[in-house]
Amino acid sequence: SLSGLLAQQSVLMVSGQDPSSINPGDQAILSALQNSGYTVTVKGGPNTPTSAADANGVDLVFISATADPSGIGNTFANVATPVIVSQSYIYDDMGMTAHTAQHDYGIAQNARWAQITAPNHPIAQSLSGLEALTTARADLRWGDPSNDADKIARLGLYGSRYAVFAYDAGDNMVGMQAPAVRIGLHMDTWTSTHSTNAGWTLFNQAVSYATNSSSSNCTADAGT
């Protein structure tokens, strides 16, 4: 069954805190993943360091905005596991953008709205036009990806600050090809505590898109 397949899928959540002390923003993300049927392991805090080997055998790596950029860096750049990144200050380390902060990646302060620029993409399904991602103005993460990226939601009507963008395996990123799906996601440290339905829709559909890509080569028994 679909629920059985989801229950078997696992996520490594890379946080800046230990599992017992994650902040409310990470807790909301953790709960959303668990409520969708994923088994989640939280690592990356001071007492629970993480490494690229932790990506082996999981269906998705989710890197929270709370993750320490200097500590994580390019740890997961070359893993063959799908990765969703909300810590925009490692977009360049991941090869997802070029290297200049506040030009190629950064944080938009007092932001709320995003323009859906690829409404037909599975991550943006059911969304269109201007969508409020939060219930009040907040900090949102963004990046300016390469031309191969699917540019899904932009902060503002113009410019190249994308709140949500995605690379498929083999796409040309910046200085490397994507080893697997790579998604840049807008959620800052506290965003999930006041996300709108549209914000959660982008999150949930990004997770679904990434995890479906990780299982696309599985062979199912007849009738499953």
Secondary structure, DSSP 8 states (H G I E B T S, - for coil): -HHHHHHH-EEEEE-SS-GGG--HHHHHHHHHHHHTT-EEEEE-STTS---GGGGTT-SEEEE-TTS-HHHHTTTTTT-SS-EEE--GGGTTTTTSS-S-BTTTEEEEEEE-EEEES-TTSGGGTT--SEEE-BSS-EEEEEE---TTSEEEEESSSSSS-EEEEEE-TT-B-SSSB-SS-EEE--B-TTGGGGB-HHHHHHHHHHHHHHHHHHTTT----TT-
